[in-house]
Amino acid sequence: MTRFTLFSTALLVGLLVACNGEEEEPITIGEGTTPEYAWDGGPASQITVLRGDLEDADYAWAVLHPDGDEIDSPVVHGVVPTGATELYSDELELTEGVTYSVWVQWSDDTRETVSFTP
């Protein structure tokens, strides 16, 4: 192979990696004002939705399972999973155009968070 061919091949591989290297969000948010929240990582202990950005937010909706990591993915906003307790129910339907943050938390205190606007 010539230097040009090696360079061209390396450039092409780099471009393919850059185009396909987008990092996936840890939580997938469904459409509409009662979206579905889906995540990897196994059952969780708490799902919390905040209205506004994380620094200045109000609780919109939250559920907690008293036995720990027993909430299976996915969860529909406003629908309490079997065995869970609803902690906050201020917004059972979200407002279009408003920014929210959802976090999925496990009993070891690890958490994944994503902001979204329905």
C-alpha positions in Angstrom: 0.0 0.0 0.0 1.2 3.5 -0.7 1.3 6.2 1.9 -1.6 7.9 0.1 -3.7 4.8 0.3 -2.9 4.3 4.0 -3.7 7.9 4.7 -7.0 7.7 2.8 -8.0 4.5 4.5 -7.2 6.0 8.0 -9.1 9.1 7.2 -12.2 7.1 6.0 -12.1 5.0 9.1 -11.8 8.1 11.3 -14.8 9.7 9.6 -16.9 6.6 10.0 -16.1 6.4 13.7 -16.8 10.1 14.2 -20.2 9.8 12.4 -21.2 6.7 14.3 -19.6 7.6 17.6 -22.6 9.5 19.0 -23.2 8.7 22.6 -26.6 7.4 23.4 -28.7 9.0 26.2 -28.9 6.8 29.3 -32.6 7.3 29.4 -34.9 7.2 26.4 -37.9 9.6 26.5 -41.1 8.8 24.6 -43.3 11.3 22.8 -46.1 13.5 24.2 -47.1 14.8 27.6 -47.2 11.4 29.3 -44.0 9.9 27.9 -42.5 6.5 28.5 -39.1 6.4 30.2 -36.9 3.5 29.3 -33.3 2.7 30.5 -30.7 0.1 30.6 -29.0 -1.1 33.8 -31.8 -3.2 35.2 -34.6 -2.5 37.6 -34.4 0.8 39.5 -35.6 2.0 42.9 -36.8 5.5 42.1 -38.0 7.5 39.1 -38.1 11.3 39.5 -39.3 13.9 37.1 -38.4 17.5 37.8 -39.9 20.6 36.2 -37.1 23.0 35.1 -33.4 22.6 35.1 -31.7 20.7 37.9 -30.4 23.7 39.8 -33.9 25.3 40.1 -36.5 22.6 39.7 -39.8 21.5 41.3 -41.0 18.0 41.6 -43.4 17.0 38.9 -43.8 13.3 39.5 -41.8 10.6 41.4 -42.2 7.0 42.4 -40.2 4.9 44.8 -40.2 1.1 45.3 -39.9 0.3 49.1 -38.0 -3.0 48.4 -35.2 -1.3 46.4 -34.4 -2.0 42.7 -37.8 -3.4 41.7 -39.0 -0.9 39.1 -38.7 -2.4 35.6 -38.1 -0.4 32.5 -40.1 1.1 30.8 -42.3 3.3 33.0 -45.1 5.6 31.7 -45.3 9.0 33.2 -48.1 9.2 35.8 -48.6 5.4 36.0 -47.4 4.0 39.3 -45.5 0.7 38.7 -46.7 -2.4 40.6 -45.4 -2.3 44.2 -44.1 1.3 44.0 -45.3 4.3 46.0 -46.0 7.6 44.4 -44.0 10.4 46.1 -45.1 13.3 44.0 -48.0 13.7 41.7 -48.0 17.4 40.9 -48.0 16.9 37.2 -49.5 13.7 36.0 -49.5 15.2 32.5 -46.5 17.3 31.5 -46.7 20.8 29.8 -45.6 21.1 26.2 -42.7 23.4 25.7 -41.5 23.2 29.3 -38.1 21.7 30.1 -38.1 18.7 32.5 -35.4 16.4 33.9 -35.9 12.8 34.6 -33.6 10.7 36.7 -33.5 7.0 37.3 -31.9 5.9 40.5 -30.7 2.6 41.9 -30.5 1.5 45.6 -26.7 2.0 45.5 -27.3 5.7 44.8 -26.1 5.6 41.2 -28.3 7.8 39.0 -28.8 8.6 35.3 -30.3 11.9 34.3 -31.7 13.4 31.1 -33.3 16.7 30.3 -36.1 16.9 27.8 -39.0 19.1 26.5 -42.3 17.5 25.5 
